Amino acid sequence: MDEIAEQIDRLDDLIADLHTPLPLRLHVRSLKESLPAVIEGLKAGYLAAGGENYWDLRA
């Protein structure tokens, strides 16, 4: 659960960063660079909490 909490904090930080006066392209670049790691961290936290890894299931 700590991993999930850390990723929630990271998302809060990213949202707060959107309120800084920067060009939109810089905000988009930051999100494109940061969100994949957040997703991986959330998946890891979910799996560590006993969730099923349905991301790797093949149809």
LUMKE-686702 format. One record per residue: chain; x, y, z of N, C-alpha, C in turn. Coordinates in Angstrom, 3 decimals. Layout:
# residues N
cadena: A, n.xx: X, n.yy: Y, n.zz: Z, ca.xx: X, ca.yy: Y, ca.zz: Z, c.xx: X, c.yy: Y, c.zz: Z $
...
***
This chain:
# residues 59
cadena: A, n.xx: 0.812, n.yy: -1.192, n.zz: 0.000, ca.xx: 0.000, ca.yy: 0.000, ca.zz: 0.000, c.xx: 0.864, c.yy: 1.268, c.zz: 0.000 $
cadena: A, n.xx: 2.083, n.yy: 1.160, n.zz: 0.514, ca.xx: 2.962, ca.yy: 2.327, ca.zz: 0.515, c.xx: 3.246, c.yy: 2.793, c.zz: -0.901 $
cadena: A, n.xx: 3.439, n.yy: 1.835, n.zz: -1.816, ca.xx: 3.714, ca.yy: 2.181, ca.zz: -3.213, c.xx: 2.528, c.yy: 2.948, c.zz: -3.808 $
cadena: A, n.xx: 1.326, n.yy: 2.512, n.zz: -3.512, ca.xx: 0.137, ca.yy: 3.200, ca.zz: -4.023, c.xx: 0.064, c.yy: 4.611, c.zz: -3.441 $
cadena: A, n.xx: 0.325, n.yy: 4.746, n.zz: -2.154, ca.xx: 0.302, ca.yy: 6.057, ca.zz: -1.512, c.xx: 1.351, c.yy: 6.994, c.zz: -2.124 $
cadena: A, n.xx: 2.530, n.yy: 6.464, n.zz: -2.410, ca.xx: 3.577, ca.yy: 7.277, ca.zz: -3.040, c.xx: 3.140, c.yy: 7.765, c.zz: -4.417 $
cadena: A, n.xx: 2.485, n.yy: 6.898, n.zz: -5.163, ca.xx: 2.050, ca.yy: 7.282, ca.zz: -6.505, c.xx: 0.901, c.yy: 8.297, c.zz: -6.453 $
cadena: A, n.xx: 0.048, n.yy: 8.174, n.zz: -5.455, ca.xx: -1.006, ca.yy: 9.177, ca.zz: -5.273, c.xx: -0.377, c.yy: 10.529, c.zz: -4.967 $
cadena: A, n.xx: 0.638, n.yy: 10.542, n.zz: -4.114, ca.xx: 1.355, ca.yy: 11.789, ca.zz: -3.834, c.xx: 1.983, c.yy: 12.351, c.zz: -5.098 $
cadena: A, n.xx: 2.549, n.yy: 11.474, n.zz: -5.913, ca.xx: 3.170, ca.yy: 11.916, ca.zz: -7.171, c.xx: 2.121, c.yy: 12.537, c.zz: -8.091 $
cadena: A, n.xx: 0.941, n.yy: 11.915, n.zz: -8.176, ca.xx: -0.133, ca.yy: 12.484, ca.zz: -8.987, c.xx: -0.567, c.yy: 13.841, c.zz: -8.451 $
cadena: A, n.xx: -0.664, n.yy: 13.971, n.zz: -7.130, ca.xx: -0.992, ca.yy: 15.270, ca.zz: -6.531, c.xx: 0.042, c.yy: 16.322, c.zz: -6.927 $
cadena: A, n.xx: 1.321, n.yy: 15.936, n.zz: -6.902, ca.xx: 2.384, ca.yy: 16.866, ca.zz: -7.297, c.xx: 2.251, c.yy: 17.267, c.zz: -8.765 $
cadena: A, n.xx: 1.952, n.yy: 16.298, n.zz: -9.619, ca.xx: 1.798, ca.yy: 16.604, ca.zz: -11.044, c.xx: 0.629, c.yy: 17.555, c.zz: -11.279 $
cadena: A, n.xx: -0.463, n.yy: 17.348, n.zz: -10.559, ca.xx: -1.608, ca.yy: 18.240, ca.zz: -10.690, c.xx: -1.241, c.yy: 19.641, c.zz: -10.214 $
cadena: A, n.xx: -0.547, n.yy: 19.731, n.zz: -9.098, ca.xx: -0.120, ca.yy: 21.036, ca.zz: -8.591, c.xx: 0.803, c.yy: 21.730, c.zz: -9.593 $
cadena: A, n.xx: 1.670, n.yy: 20.965, n.zz: -10.225, ca.xx: 2.581, ca.yy: 21.529, ca.zz: -11.217, c.xx: 1.836, c.yy: 22.147, c.zz: -12.394 $
cadena: A, n.xx: 0.654, n.yy: 21.646, n.zz: -12.700, ca.xx: -0.120, ca.yy: 22.187, ca.zz: -13.813, c.xx: -0.559, c.yy: 23.623, c.zz: -13.571 $
cadena: A, n.xx: -0.520, n.yy: 24.064, n.zz: -12.330, ca.xx: -0.934, ca.yy: 25.426, ca.zz: -11.996, c.xx: 0.228, c.yy: 26.415, c.zz: -12.061 $
cadena: A, n.xx: 1.411, n.yy: 25.940, n.zz: -12.400, ca.xx: 2.544, ca.yy: 26.855, ca.zz: -12.553, c.xx: 2.475, c.yy: 27.487, c.zz: -13.938 $
cadena: A, n.xx: 2.895, n.yy: 28.733, n.zz: -14.045, ca.xx: 2.798, ca.yy: 29.436, ca.zz: -15.327, c.xx: 3.904, c.yy: 29.028, c.zz: -16.310 $
cadena: A, n.xx: 3.704, n.yy: 27.911, n.zz: -16.957, ca.xx: 4.631, ca.yy: 27.420, ca.zz: -17.969, c.xx: 3.862, c.yy: 27.196, c.zz: -19.262 $
cadena: A, n.xx: 4.557, n.yy: 27.183, n.zz: -20.390, ca.xx: 3.873, ca.yy: 26.854, ca.zz: -21.643, c.xx: 3.257, c.yy: 25.463, c.zz: -21.578 $
cadena: A, n.xx: 2.110, n.yy: 25.312, n.zz: -22.207, ca.xx: 1.393, ca.yy: 24.035, ca.zz: -22.170, c.xx: 2.251, c.yy: 22.878, c.zz: -22.667 $
cadena: A, n.xx: 3.085, n.yy: 23.120, n.zz: -23.670, ca.xx: 3.909, ca.yy: 22.035, ca.zz: -24.203, c.xx: 4.846, c.yy: 21.465, c.zz: -23.148 $
cadena: A, n.xx: 5.301, n.yy: 22.311, n.zz: -22.218, ca.xx: 6.162, ca.yy: 21.816, ca.zz: -21.143, c.xx: 5.367, c.yy: 20.975, c.zz: -20.148 $
cadena: A, n.xx: 4.129, n.yy: 21.385, n.zz: -19.879, ca.xx: 3.281, ca.yy: 20.578, ca.zz: -19.004, c.xx: 2.996, c.yy: 19.216, c.zz: -19.633 $
cadena: A, n.xx: 2.694, n.yy: 19.224, n.zz: -20.911, ca.xx: 2.405, ca.yy: 17.968, ca.zz: -21.606, c.xx: 3.633, c.yy: 17.073, c.zz: -21.613 $
cadena: A, n.xx: 4.790, n.yy: 17.634, n.zz: -21.889, ca.xx: 6.022, ca.yy: 16.840, ca.zz: -21.884, c.xx: 6.276, c.yy: 16.232, c.zz: -20.509 $
cadena: A, n.xx: 6.073, n.yy: 17.027, n.zz: -19.469, ca.xx: 6.270, ca.yy: 16.534, ca.zz: -18.116, c.xx: 5.330, c.yy: 15.370, c.zz: -17.810 $
cadena: A, n.xx: 4.067, n.yy: 15.500, n.zz: -18.198, ca.xx: 3.106, ca.yy: 14.422, ca.zz: -17.964, c.xx: 3.472, c.yy: 13.180, c.zz: -18.768 $
cadena: A, n.xx: 3.875, n.yy: 13.358, n.zz: -20.015, ca.xx: 4.250, ca.yy: 12.208, ca.zz: -20.846, c.xx: 5.451, c.yy: 11.472, c.zz: -20.266 $
cadena: A, n.xx: 6.357, n.yy: 12.218, n.zz: -19.639, ca.xx: 7.538, ca.yy: 11.596, ca.zz: -19.045, c.xx: 7.231, c.yy: 10.964, c.zz: -17.693 $
cadena: A, n.xx: 6.322, n.yy: 11.547, n.zz: -16.931, ca.xx: 6.071, ca.yy: 11.114, ca.zz: -15.559, c.xx: 5.000, c.yy: 10.044, c.zz: -15.423 $
cadena: A, n.xx: 3.947, n.yy: 10.124, n.zz: -16.212, ca.xx: 2.811, ca.yy: 9.227, ca.zz: -16.013, c.xx: 3.127, c.yy: 7.745, c.zz: -16.217 $
cadena: A, n.xx: 3.968, n.yy: 7.358, n.zz: -17.171, ca.xx: 4.274, ca.yy: 5.923, ca.zz: -17.284, c.xx: 4.871, c.yy: 5.332, c.zz: -15.997 $
cadena: A, n.xx: 5.737, n.yy: 6.083, n.zz: -15.328, ca.xx: 6.314, ca.yy: 5.591, ca.zz: -14.074, c.xx: 5.260, c.yy: 5.507, c.zz: -12.974 $
cadena: A, n.xx: 4.332, n.yy: 6.464, n.zz: -12.976, ca.xx: 3.247, ca.yy: 6.426, ca.zz: -11.988, c.xx: 2.381, c.yy: 5.192, c.zz: -12.219 $
cadena: A, n.xx: 2.067, n.yy: 4.921, n.zz: -13.467, ca.xx: 1.251, ca.yy: 3.746, ca.zz: -13.793, c.xx: 1.949, c.yy: 2.472, c.zz: -13.343 $
cadena: A, n.xx: 3.231, n.yy: 2.349, n.zz: -13.631, ca.xx: 3.981, ca.yy: 1.158, ca.zz: -13.212, c.xx: 4.011, c.yy: 1.036, c.zz: -11.694 $
cadena: A, n.xx: 4.161, n.yy: 2.155, n.zz: -11.004, ca.xx: 4.159, ca.yy: 2.133, ca.zz: -9.549, c.xx: 2.806, c.yy: 1.723, c.zz: -8.983 $
cadena: A, n.xx: 1.730, n.yy: 2.211, n.zz: -9.588, ca.xx: 0.392, ca.yy: 1.814, ca.zz: -9.142, c.xx: 0.148, c.yy: 0.333, c.zz: -9.385 $
cadena: A, n.xx: 0.580, n.yy: -0.158, n.zz: -10.532, ca.xx: 0.443, ca.yy: -1.590, ca.zz: -10.817, c.xx: 1.225, c.yy: -2.420, c.zz: -9.797 $
cadena: A, n.xx: 2.452, n.yy: -1.999, n.zz: -9.514, ca.xx: 3.281, ca.yy: -2.728, ca.zz: -8.548, c.xx: 2.626, c.yy: -2.724, c.zz: -7.168 $
cadena: A, n.xx: 2.103, n.yy: -1.592, n.zz: -6.765, ca.xx: 1.428, ca.yy: -1.511, ca.zz: -5.473, c.xx: 0.189, c.yy: -2.379, c.zz: -5.422 $
cadena: A, n.xx: -0.556, n.yy: -2.401, n.zz: -6.510, ca.xx: -1.761, ca.yy: -3.226, ca.zz: -6.600, c.xx: -1.406, c.yy: -4.708, c.zz: -6.502 $
cadena: A, n.xx: -0.371, n.yy: -5.103, n.zz: -7.221, ca.xx: 0.064, ca.yy: -6.501, ca.zz: -7.180, c.xx: 0.591, c.yy: -6.870, c.zz: -5.797 $
cadena: A, n.xx: 1.332, n.yy: -5.968, n.zz: -5.173, ca.xx: 1.868, ca.yy: -6.229, ca.zz: -3.841, c.xx: 0.747, c.yy: -6.378, c.zz: -2.811 $
cadena: A, n.xx: -0.374, n.yy: -5.714, n.zz: -3.074, ca.xx: -1.517, ca.yy: -5.811, ca.zz: -2.154, c.xx: -2.354, c.yy: -7.060, c.zz: -2.419 $
cadena: A, n.xx: -1.939, n.yy: -7.860, n.zz: -3.395, ca.xx: -2.622, ca.yy: -9.120, ca.zz: -3.664, c.xx: -3.556, c.yy: -9.092, c.zz: -4.847 $
cadena: A, n.xx: -3.504, n.yy: -8.019, n.zz: -5.622, ca.xx: -4.356, ca.yy: -7.936, ca.zz: -6.804, c.xx: -3.845, c.yy: -8.824, c.zz: -7.932 $
cadena: A, n.xx: -4.743, n.yy: -9.155, n.zz: -8.842, ca.xx: -4.391, ca.yy: -10.009, ca.zz: -9.975, c.xx: -3.782, c.yy: -9.168, c.zz: -11.093 $
cadena: A, n.xx: -2.782, n.yy: -9.709, n.zz: -11.752, ca.xx: -2.110, ca.yy: -9.016, ca.zz: -12.842, c.xx: -2.881, c.yy: -9.244, c.zz: -14.144 $
cadena: A, n.xx: -3.965, n.yy: -8.520, n.zz: -14.301, ca.xx: -4.756, ca.yy: -8.697, ca.zz: -15.510, c.xx: -4.199, c.yy: -7.922, c.zz: -16.697 $
cadena: A, n.xx: -3.160, n.yy: -7.118, n.zz: -16.495, ca.xx: -2.548, ca.yy: -6.374, ca.zz: -17.593, c.xx: -1.798, c.yy: -7.298, c.zz: -18.543 $
cadena: A, n.xx: -1.346, n.yy: -8.437, n.zz: -18.043, ca.xx: -0.585, ca.yy: -9.366, ca.zz: -18.876, c.xx: -1.441, c.yy: -10.485, c.zz: -19.460 $
cadena: A, n.xx: -2.725, n.yy: -10.481, n.zz: -19.157, ca.xx: -3.601, ca.yy: -11.524, ca.zz: -19.699, c.xx: -3.802, c.yy: -11.297, c.zz: -21.192 $
cadena: A, n.xx: -3.759, n.yy: -12.362, n.zz: -21.938, ca.xx: -3.939, ca.yy: -12.283, ca.zz: -23.392, c.xx: -5.335, c.yy: -12.773, c.zz: -23.751 $
cadena: A, n.xx: -5.936, n.yy: -12.124, n.zz: -24.713, ca.xx: -7.301, ca.yy: -12.499, ca.zz: -25.136, c.xx: -7.291, c.yy: -13.810, c.zz: -25.898 $
***
